[in-house]
Amino acid sequence: MKRYLIAAVLTFASLPTFADNNQPDTVKLSQQANQTVKTAKVAPPKPFGLESITPEQESKIRQIQIDLQTKTQALNPSQEKMAKEVEQWTKLVQNEKFDEEQVKQILRGYNEKQLDIQVMKIKAEHDMYQVLTPEQKNTLAERRKKQQEQMKLIMQKAQEKAKAQNK
């Protein structure tokens, strides 16, 4: 249970980190059918949701995000490789005898690739965090503490509800 809670907290805490900062500067707000369409300027969200991020910090963080995206995309298989994998899986399924060892070998390769991607993501998040000032890090720590407390409350309520339903 703790493992899932920690994973959930880390996931929610890092969401603003990887927010799509390449959004257009304008957002069209549609009104009623007979009214005109208004355009409003919307600033892209700041990394980590911190308003105190300087342009220099933002630039460094964006570069880390671009590098991460480039590295993870390089690990994605080509269409040819995907077609070969589909063909390989089809043969494994259609074979008269199940080759468990070959399936495990293929899955180990997938898991290894996923592990590499997760390590890259966490390293990028670490690198982005290191760009922050001590004050910004404190602000994030306070926010994460509040999020953890909220998650604890949510989990407690869910457990209480499950107990009540089991009675």
N, C-alpha and C positions, 0 to 999 in steps of 0.2 A: 504494500500500500504506500509506504514512504517513497519507494522508487518512483511510482506513478505521480505522486504529489510533487516530488522534486522535478521530474521531467515536465510536468504541466507548468510549474512555476517558471522554470527556465524558458520554456517555450513562450509563455505569455510575456515574460519580462523582455525577451529578445525580439518580439514582434516589431516594435517601433524601429529597431536597429535595421531591419531589412525591408523597411517600408519602401514602396516604389517612389523614389524621389525624382523619377523622370516623367512625372505627370505633366500635362500641359498647364500653362499658367492661367488659362481661362476655363471656366466651367459654365456651361449654359444651363440656366435655370428656367425651365418651362413653366408657364403660368396656365391659366384656364385656356380652353380652346380658342376663344375670341381675343385673347390678349397677346401682346407682343412678347418676344423672347428677350430676356435681359442677360447680359454677360457680366460676370463678376470676377475680379482678380482674386485668385486664391494662391497663397504662398505654399510651396510644397512643405510637408512636415519636416521638422528638423531631426537629425539623427538622435536616437535614444529618446526622442520627444523632449529634448532640452532646448529651451529658447536661448540659453546663454552660449550656445555653440558659435564659435567665431567662423568667419568664412574660410580661414586657413584650416581649421579643424575639419570643417565640412568637406573641404577639398580632399584632405588626407583620407577621410572616412569613405568618401565616394570612390577614391582610387582603390582602396582596399576592397570595396564591394565589387568594383569592375574586375579586379584581379581574381577574386573568388569566382565570379560568374564565368570568366574566361577559363579558369582551371576546371570548374565542374562541367562546363560544356564540352571540354576536351575529353572528359571521361564518358560522355554519352556515346553510345554506339551509333555507327552509321546505319543507313537504311539497309545496306547490303548485309552488314553484320546482324542486324535484327532479323532480316529474312532468313539468314542461315540458322539463327537461334530458334526461330519458329519451326523451321524444317527439322532441326535436331530434336526439339521437344516432341514434334509430331511422330518422328520415328521411335522415340523412347516410349511414347504412349501406345503406338500401334504394334510394337514388337510383341511377339508371343510370350517372351520371358521378360520380366521386369528387371532392369539393371540398376539396382539400388545404388551401387557404388558410383556409377556414372552420374546419376542424378545428384548424389551428394557432392560430387566433385564440381558439377556445374553450379550448384547452390552455394558452395564455398566461394567460388569466384564472384558470384553476385554479392554475397555478404561482405567479402573483402572490399569490393568496389564501394559499397554503401558505407562501410567503415571509413574508408579513405575520404569520402565526401563529407561525412560527419566531422571527422578530424579537421578537414579544411575549413568547414563552417565555424567550428569552435575556435580555431586558430584565428580566423578573420575577426570574429567577435572579440577575442582577446586583444588583437592588434588595434581594433577600433576603440576599445575601452582604454587602452594605454594612451590614446590621443587626448583623453579628457583631463581636465585640471582636477586637483584634489576636491575642490568645491563641487564640481559637476559629479564626481564619483560619489561624494557624500549624498547629493540629491538623489542619485540613482539608488544608492543603498537604502535610503529612507523610503523611496517609492517601492522598491522590491520587498522591504519589510512589511509595508502596508498590504501589498499584493499577497504575500505569504499569509498574513493574518486573515485576509478575505478568503483565501483558498481554504484555510483551516476551518473557517466558519461554514463555508459551502460544503466541505467534506463532512463536517459534524452534522449539519442539517440533513445531508443525504443519508448518512448512517442512521440517524434517528428515524427518518422516514422509512428506510428499509426495515428497521426493527419493528416499527409500528405496523407495517404491512405484513410482516411475518407472524404477528400475533393473532 
